[in-house]
Amino acid sequence: MATRNIMLRDRTGLTVRPLAAGFGAEVSGLDLSRPLDDATVAAIRDIWIEAGLLLFRDASHDDEAQMRLSRAFGEMEPAATADMNDPNNQYMMTLAYDPDDKSPRFQQHYHFGGKDRAGYIPWHWDQSFMPTIVRGAVLRMEKPAREMGETGFIDAIEAYERLSPAMQQRIEGMEVVYHFVTDFTQCPYGVPDDLRALPRDRPASQSSYDFPPSVHPMVITQHETGRKALKISPLQAWYILGMEQEESDALLAELTEHLVDQRHAYFHRWQKNDMLVWDNWRMIHMANGVPLDCARRARRTTIMGDYEVGRYLDPTLDRNRTVKRIVD
């Protein structure tokens, strides 16, 4: 596996330990019970740019600690899914699965790998079905699942660097069209071969979302470092713009298989009040799901960013138009 050395060093009292070969770091020594000074914020952001995924592990973390940490990475935005937001804090969202909930917001369960699962989400980066995507997110696990519940991450910079020079040259300038998918069995890329949807307890909801097809470059450059990332979100990927369908399907399948190679993934096993911060312009992630009888509860904040390289496929649509966002 290709590696990118994350050196252990002391930065304003912080200790940094690699999470996995190639990317990710656990940061300790951060006191989130009080406001962070400018030097500490700068150090945290510097480590984040280098590592792409940060873990802050402390069972005493709470909403206030999460808000302080989130502010270190930029301006936050509320989710438009208002029923999932804290009524006292529009920036704090609750993501939960309760097997005893008789009216769950999401009720589609899946089976693969010999297990029934609630809360499974395939490999993706957030909001690929929109032209403007968020910079990142902070996820804190208030109640870890007693079984499973891992969140997986793959570094798209490392994935790009694993491509052959010929493939890097071939895909430069290509664009991918994305569309909104709710039934994961309809995803042609990045899902298990044995994935199937379980029967629903009730008919599917009739919720509708205004998400026309979007277009994003297949390769983006991290402006802080000049490193390139293989920017494909398998969950919502549809086709390569301007390419014949057969060739597009074959190339997307090849690149996605390369990207989601789990030998290059980090799967986080949650402890109570762990906080993970990921760079959504660089990382793809997935939720492994939990057994149907297993509760899980997390809190999430979302970080805005000045992502300006996506657009709608329909050129008459304003990329900045207001739409109902969701968390995917």
Secondary structure, DSSP 8 states (H G I E B T S, - for coil): ---------EETTEEEEEEETTEEEEEES--TTS---HHHHHHHHHHHHHHSEEEE--TT--HHHHHHHHHTT--EE--S-GGGEETTEEEEEEEEE-TT-SS-S----EEETTEEEBS-EEEE-TTTTSSS--SEEEEEEEE--SS---EEEEEHHHHHHHS-HHHHHHHTT-EEEE-----GGG--SSS-TT-EE---SS-----------EEEESEEE-TTT--EEE---TTTEEEETTS-HHHHHHHHHHHHHHHT-GGGEEEE---TT-EEEEETTTEEEEE--B-TT--EEEEEEEE-----S-EESSTTS-TT--------
